[in-house]
Amino acid sequence: MNEIAATLTEPTEYVQFWNDTLADKFDRFHHILMEGLSYHSRIPLEKLTVAPGSRILDVGCGWGDTAIQLAHKTGPEGFVLGVDCVEQFLTRARDEARKAGLENIRFITEDVERYPFDGRFDLCFSRFGMMFFENPVRAMKNIRRALRPGGELMFIVWRSSEYNPWLGMAKEVVLRFLPEPGEGARSCGPGPFSMANTEVVSQQLEIAGFQDVNFEQVDGPVTVGDSVQDAINFQLAIGPAGEVFREAGELAEQQRPEIEEALRQALTPYQDNAGQIVMPSSSWCITARNPENA
């Protein structure tokens, strides 16, 4: 597997936006995005059976925590390739893999929609990475090319905003003060709720050539701030509320005191005894299979 090469072409607008705008914001809230939301990968990965020696692809692997878990599952005879379009994330991922003493894992900075995969993987896993592809069907087709015949795809996406108030509620609050982003707004892609509709995602997977599509609902708590202020800062930097705030520019900064106070009132009821903000959340764990005759 060591012959896998990095061949990143000219980055798309979405890839560039992740690197020049979102990467620093995500690193700043690493403690929330990796640890606070970890319930939604921990539960599916605890149930996942991986045959020793399996070859696994982790799509949108970020800081590498799930790739490292998968590398332990497959064992020294197996191999995990973590792919993300943000080199800044992968620098941390490589450091963590070295600290763990893992030699069966590699990370490359690539655009999954366009990377020339060649059908060697037994499993593709993705935690909250599939939702942001510019062209989901194209990405799914390329992922299917990465899988051997009979190979499995497992990915985790958020259900709709009504089941995820930790994301949806803050946007509603911010929109009391600021306008919706215009058509020319820079974006990270379709967004966190783009794969909430089971019928749409099933059709996308079928068009891409997958079969045996299944959805499993995962409900559980997420910690979205070590304190109320941490949660406010997170909401105004990342996600739907963060997009509204960022695109409003100077107007947003002028309104910041009022917006923060409104968010404080909305988030405080979710504060636990330790001062953390813990909110309900819901995701889909979606599985599908590359046909045996592929």
N, C-alpha and C positions, 0 to 999 in steps of 0.2 A: 504493500500500500504506500510505500514511501515515494513511489514515482508520481503521486498526485501533485500536480503543479498549480501554482497560482497564475491565472490568466486574465485577471480583471481588465475589462475593456473600459472605455471612457464612461465614467459614472453617469447614470441618469439623474434627472432633476431630483427625484425622490432620494436616491442614494446620497447625492451631494448634500441634501438638506439634513439627512441623518448625521452626516459627518461634520458639517460646519455649524449646525445649530443645536441639534438634539443631543449629541454625544455628551457634551459637558453637563447638560441638564440631567441626563440619565445617570451619569456618574455621581453627580451631587446627591441624588436620591437613591443611590445603590441600596441602601439599607431597607428602603420600602419596596423597591421593584424586585429585588431578589429574595429578601427575607420576609418582608411583610406579605407578599403575595404567594409565598412558597407553597401554601396549602394546595393550590390548584395543580402543581406538578408532583408534589409529594404523594398524594393519594393515587393518581394513575400509575406513577412509577413503582409504588409499593405493590401494586397488583400485576405489573408487567413481568412476564416470564421471558427471560432472554437465554437462549441456548449458549453455553460456553463456546467461545470462538466466533460469535456472530460479528458481522460487519455492519456498523450502525452509522447513519448520517444524522446529525443534529442541525436542523435548519433554523437560522436566526438564533444562534446559540448564545449570543450576548457575552456575559462574563464567564461562561463555560461551566456553570455549576451542574446543569443537567447532563452535559457531555461527560463530565467527570463521574457522575453517578452511573451513567451508562457504561463507561470504561471499566468501572469496578464490576458491573453486572456481567459483562461479556468476558472478562478475565484477560490474562496476558496473551492468550492465543487469539483473541479477538482484536477488533480495531474500531475506533470511533473517529470520525471526521466531523469537526465542528465548523460550520460555515456562517459567517456574518459579514455584512457589508461595512461594518464599522471597525477599523483597525484598532481604535482606541479601546474598545471593549475587549478585543482579543489579546491585547498586551497583558491585561489582568488575567485573562483565561489561561494563557501560557504560563504565567507565574504560578497560578494556583495548581496547574497540572504538574509542574516541576516540584512544588512543595509536597504534593501527594505522591511523588515518586512514580508517576505513571509514564510508561514508555509506549503504550498502545493507543495514543491519542495524538491528533494533530489538528491545528486550527488554521484556516485560510480565510483571507479577506476576499470575498467574492459576492457577486450578484447571483442569487440562486435561480432567478428567471433565465439567466443566459449562460451559466457555467456548463461546459461540455461533459456532463456525467456519462458513465458508460456501463451501467447495469450491474454493479458489483455488490450492492448493499442488500442486506437481509431485512433491515428495518430503517425507516426514516421517522424521526421524532421531531416535534416542534412545539415549544411552549410559547404561545402568544407571538409567534413570528409570522404565521400564515396570513394574518389579518391585514398586513401592511403592504402586500404585493400590489404593484401598479396594475398588473394583469394576472389575477388569481389563476385562471385556467391555464395560461402559459406556464406559470410557476408549477402548477400541479402536473402538467404534462412533462416538464423537465424533471421533476422529482420522480415521476414514474419511470423515466429513462434511467434514473439512478438505481432503481430497484431491480433485483433479479426477478424472474418469473415466480409468482407466488409470494413475493416480498410484501411486507406490511407497512402501512403508513399510519402513524398515530400523531394527532396534533390537538392542541388545546386552544380554544378561543373563548372569548367572553360571550355570554348570552346578552340579551338586549338591556338597555339602560335601566328599565324598570326593575330588573333583578340585580342591578349593580349601582345602588345609590352612591357608592363611594366615587363613582365617575360621573353619573348623570346629575346628581343633585347639585354639585358645585357649578356645573355649567348653567343650570337654571338660575342659580343665585347671581352669577356673573352677568348673565343676560339681562338682569334687571337694570344694570348700569351701562352696559356696552352693547354695540350692535353685533349682529352675526358677521363673521368674516365674509368678505366679498369673494367673487369668483376667482380673482387673481391671487388669493391667499396661498402662500407656500404651505405645503402639506407633507406629512410623512407617509401618505398613501391613503387608502380607503378608510382606515380608522379602526378603533377597537371593537366596534359593534358591526363591522361589515360582514361577519360570518355568523351572525346570530340566528339567521333564518335557515332552518334545517332543509326546507325544500330547495332553496337557492343553492346551498352548499352541496346538497346531494346531486343536483343537476350539474354543478361545476365539476364535481369529482367524476361523474359518469361521462361527461364530455371529454374529460382528460383521460379516460380509459380505465378508471378504477371500478372495482366491483365490491360487493359485500360491505356497503357503507353502513355504519352504525353510530348512533349518538348516545352518549351516557352523560346524564346531568350530574354535575359536581357542585354542591352547595357548601359554603363554609365561610368562616370569618377571614377578613384581611385586615392587617394593621397598616394604616395609611398615614401614620405620623407618630413620632415619639412623644409629641405634645400637640396641643391645639395649634400653636404657631407653626410647628413643623408640618402639620397637615395642610395648613393654609398655604405655606410656601410651596409645598408639593403641588397643590391644585392649581396654583397660578403659574406654574412652570411647565407642567406636563399634562397631557390628556385634553379632553374637550374643553374644559374651562381654561386651561393654559393656552390653547390655540386662540380662543376668543380674546384673552388678555393680551397675548403677544401681538396679534394682528391689529388691535386697537391702538397700539403705540403710546403716544404722548397722552391721549385721552385716558387710557387705562391708568397711567401713573398719576394723573390728576385725581382720578377716582379711587385710587388704591385704599386710602383710609376707610372710606365708606364700604368698599368691596370686602376688605379684610374683616371689618366689624360684622358684616352680614354673614360671611363665611364662619366667623367665630360662633355666632349664634346658632348656625345650622349644624356645626360639627361638635360643639360642646356636649350635646346629649349622648354622643357616642364615646365619651371619654371613660376609660376603665379606671380601676383603683390605682393602677400604676401610672396614670396620666396619659396613656397611649390612646390613640383614636382607632377603635376597632369597629368595623362595619360589615354588614352582610354582603355576600357576593355570590355569583353563580357563573359557571362556565360549562361549555360542552367539551367532553373528551371524545374526539371523533376518530374512528378507525375505518380503514378501507384497505383493499388488497389489490395488488397488481395481478392480473390474471395469470394462471399457470402457463397458458399458451402465448403469453406476450412475447 
